[in-house]
């Protein structure tokens, strides 16, 4: 088991963002984290990444309570920009390399070049699509065991989405676990293995998509509509 979340609850003042959520993640699997805006997906991801602590409940990472040292093995890509405007593409690689010992500079260069990002391009001049590519390249250049990608396909064109999906598929293997939150169900259906449905901070269902297709033939969109 890669990660076990037991009875997670998270309060922000009087607002309960996550309520009594229990979820297990297996090693080497790709999960889609699905739910409406405000359902608690980002809050769960930040707790799983060790960036914020649950108000109640427990997170176990590879059998022990999640701790500071585990963050070295967990890559989290947020929806917010997290590079400085004055940086160029090469600076971003240096910045990540200074922070993360598992960062592979050669892999980063290969991915950025493959997506049309040159070393001299300034972050402040990048389009939303190019910025999304830069974020995913920096995140996937790490050799992390758990990759949490929050809306990696949001607000970008079809071609950029295809390039990002290809990077995710190429990076996936039996030793890495991916959790991808998105509203673009058709884009992820071909490669995610489990769909995790969250509504109002609660886990609604966790569905093995291959088993569901064999039993009912339903698409991910059909399942989403039925469950949510």
TADACOR-V202985 format. One line per field, one symbol per residue. phi: phi as a letter, one per 40 degrees, with the letter a starting at -180 (. if undefined). burial: 1 if it has 9 or more other C-alpha atoms within 8 Angstrom, else 0. A space follows every 10 residues. Layout:
phi=???
burial=???
//
This chain:
phi=.cabbbfcbb bbgccccbbf cbabbccgbb bbbbicdgch cccccccccg cacccahabb bfgbddbdcc ccbbbbbccc cbbcdccbcc ccccdccccb cccbcccdcc ccccbgbcdc ccdccccccc cccccccccc cccccbbbbc fcbcgbcdcc cccccccccc ccacbbbbbb cabccccbdc bcbbbbbbbf gbccabbccc cccccbgccc cccdcccc
burial=1111111111 1000011111 1101111111 1111100011 1011111011 0001001111 1010010001 1111111100 0000001111 0111011001 0111100110 1110001000 1110010011 1111111111 1111111111 1110010001 1011101100 0100011111 1100100110 0111111111 1111010110 0110000101 10110000
//
